[in-house]
Amino acid sequence: MPSIIIVSATAKSNSPVAPAATKSRDWMKASTPELQSGSKDKFDILNAKVKEHCCHRQVKREEKQCREKVERRACKEVEARASEEVEQVKVKAECKAREEVECQVQEQVEKDRAEVQWKAAEVTARQRALVQEVLKKRMREELGTGPVGEVQ
């Protein structure tokens, strides 16, 4: 028994479609099979098409508004995080600056203290030298001698 292959062709409409209507993007100009068939309820079909088109546009509008809302929310979140990070960086910088100033003040205090101690040591050394000279002078006066080796 031979096998029979049935190939069906695409259905073609008998009513002509204007070439301008098929190339146009305007949905009203595009002809529909319902309108071509000469149906009595063309007004209902057009109303349904208008409703469908309006609903489609409304859905697109709502999707766009939703996307914009999500984008605004995301931008606000990014801005909030960025401002928090900036604030944290400011706080860290202020702490670091404060620590550096405190360190510099501490170093200056230590330098001043060391300088005062050095000067105090110099004064003390001079005073000791003076005291020793005064003691030597008194001892000479008590012994009755002059400068080293001289007797009066």
C-alpha positions as CSV (number, residue, x, y, z in Angstrom):
1,M,0.0,0.0,0.0
2,P,1.6,3.3,-1.0
3,S,1.7,6.0,1.7
4,I,0.0,9.2,0.9
5,I,1.4,12.4,2.2
6,I,-1.0,15.3,2.5
7,V,0.5,18.7,2.4
8,S,-1.8,21.6,3.3
9,A,-1.1,25.0,2.0
10,T,-1.7,28.1,4.1
11,A,-5.2,29.5,3.9
12,K,-5.7,32.5,1.7
13,S,-8.4,35.0,2.0
14,N,-10.5,35.7,-1.1
15,S,-10.9,39.4,-0.2
16,P,-8.1,41.7,-1.3
17,V,-6.1,43.6,1.3
18,A,-4.7,47.0,0.4
19,P,-0.9,47.0,0.4
20,A,-0.8,50.3,2.3
21,A,-2.9,48.7,5.1
22,T,-0.6,45.8,5.6
23,K,2.5,47.9,5.8
24,S,0.9,50.5,8.1
25,R,1.5,50.3,11.8
26,D,-1.9,51.9,12.5
27,W,-4.1,49.2,13.9
28,M,-7.2,50.9,12.5
29,K,-6.0,50.8,9.0
30,A,-5.1,47.1,9.1
31,S,-8.0,45.1,7.9
32,T,-9.3,42.2,9.9
33,P,-10.9,39.0,8.7
34,E,-14.1,39.9,10.7
35,L,-14.4,43.2,8.8
36,Q,-13.6,41.7,5.5
37,S,-16.3,39.1,5.8
38,G,-19.0,41.7,5.6
39,S,-20.3,40.9,9.0
40,K,-23.3,42.9,10.3
41,D,-21.8,43.7,13.7
42,K,-18.9,45.8,12.4
43,F,-19.5,48.4,15.1
44,D,-19.2,45.8,17.8
45,I,-16.0,44.5,16.3
46,L,-14.5,47.9,16.0
47,N,-15.5,48.7,19.6
48,A,-13.9,45.4,20.8
49,K,-10.7,46.3,18.8
50,V,-10.7,49.8,20.3
51,K,-11.2,48.4,23.8
52,E,-8.4,45.9,23.2
53,H,-6.1,48.6,21.9
54,C,-6.9,50.9,24.9
55,C,-6.4,48.0,27.3
56,H,-3.1,47.2,25.7
57,R,-2.0,50.9,25.9
58,Q,-3.1,51.0,29.6
59,V,-1.1,47.9,30.4
60,K,1.9,49.4,28.7
61,R,1.4,52.6,30.6
62,E,1.1,50.8,33.9
63,E,4.2,48.6,33.2
64,K,6.1,51.8,32.4
65,Q,5.0,53.4,35.6
66,C,5.8,50.3,37.6
67,R,9.3,50.2,36.0
68,E,9.8,53.9,36.8
69,K,8.7,53.3,40.4
70,V,11.1,50.4,40.8
71,E,13.9,52.5,39.3
72,R,13.1,55.4,41.6
73,R,13.1,53.1,44.6
74,A,16.4,51.5,43.5
75,C,17.9,55.0,43.0
76,K,16.7,56.1,46.4
77,E,18.2,53.0,48.0
78,V,21.5,53.5,46.2
79,E,21.5,57.2,47.3
80,A,20.8,56.2,50.8
81,R,23.6,53.6,50.9
82,A,25.9,56.1,49.3
83,S,25.1,58.8,51.8
84,E,25.6,56.3,54.6
85,E,29.0,55.3,53.2
86,V,29.9,59.0,52.9
87,E,28.9,59.6,56.5
88,Q,30.9,56.6,57.7
89,V,33.9,57.9,55.7
90,K,33.5,61.3,57.3
91,V,33.3,59.8,60.8
92,K,36.4,57.7,60.1
93,A,38.3,60.7,58.7
94,E,37.3,62.9,61.7
95,C,38.4,60.2,64.1
96,K,41.7,59.7,62.3
97,A,42.3,63.5,62.2
98,R,41.5,63.7,65.9
99,E,43.9,60.9,66.7
100,E,46.6,62.6,64.6
101,V,46.1,65.9,66.4
102,E,46.1,64.1,69.8
103,C,49.3,62.3,68.8
104,Q,50.9,65.6,67.7
105,V,49.9,67.3,70.9
106,Q,51.3,64.4,72.9
107,E,54.6,64.5,71.0
108,Q,54.8,68.3,71.6
109,V,54.0,67.8,75.3
110,E,56.8,65.2,75.5
111,K,59.2,67.5,73.7
112,D,58.4,70.4,76.0
113,R,58.7,68.1,79.0
114,A,62.1,66.9,77.8
115,E,63.2,70.4,77.1
116,V,62.1,71.5,80.6
117,Q,63.9,68.6,82.1
118,W,67.1,69.4,80.1
119,K,67.0,73.0,81.2
120,A,66.3,72.0,84.8
121,A,69.3,69.6,84.6
122,E,71.5,72.5,83.2
123,V,70.3,74.8,86.0
124,T,70.9,72.1,88.6
125,A,74.4,71.5,87.2
126,R,75.2,75.2,87.3
127,Q,73.8,75.5,90.9
128,R,76.0,72.5,92.0
129,A,79.0,74.1,90.3
130,L,78.3,77.4,92.1
131,V,77.7,75.6,95.4
132,Q,81.0,73.8,95.0
133,E,82.8,77.0,94.3
134,V,81.2,78.7,97.3
135,L,82.2,75.7,99.5
136,K,85.7,75.8,98.2
137,K,85.9,79.5,98.9
138,R,84.6,79.1,102.4
139,M,87.0,76.3,103.1
140,R,89.9,78.4,101.9
141,E,88.7,81.2,104.1
142,E,88.4,78.9,107.0
143,L,91.8,77.4,106.4
144,G,93.3,80.7,105.7
145,T,94.8,79.8,102.5
146,G,94.6,81.6,99.2
147,P,94.4,80.1,95.8
148,V,95.8,76.6,95.6
149,G,99.2,76.2,97.4
150,E,99.4,79.7,98.8
151,V,99.5,80.2,102.5
152,Q,98.8,83.5,104.2
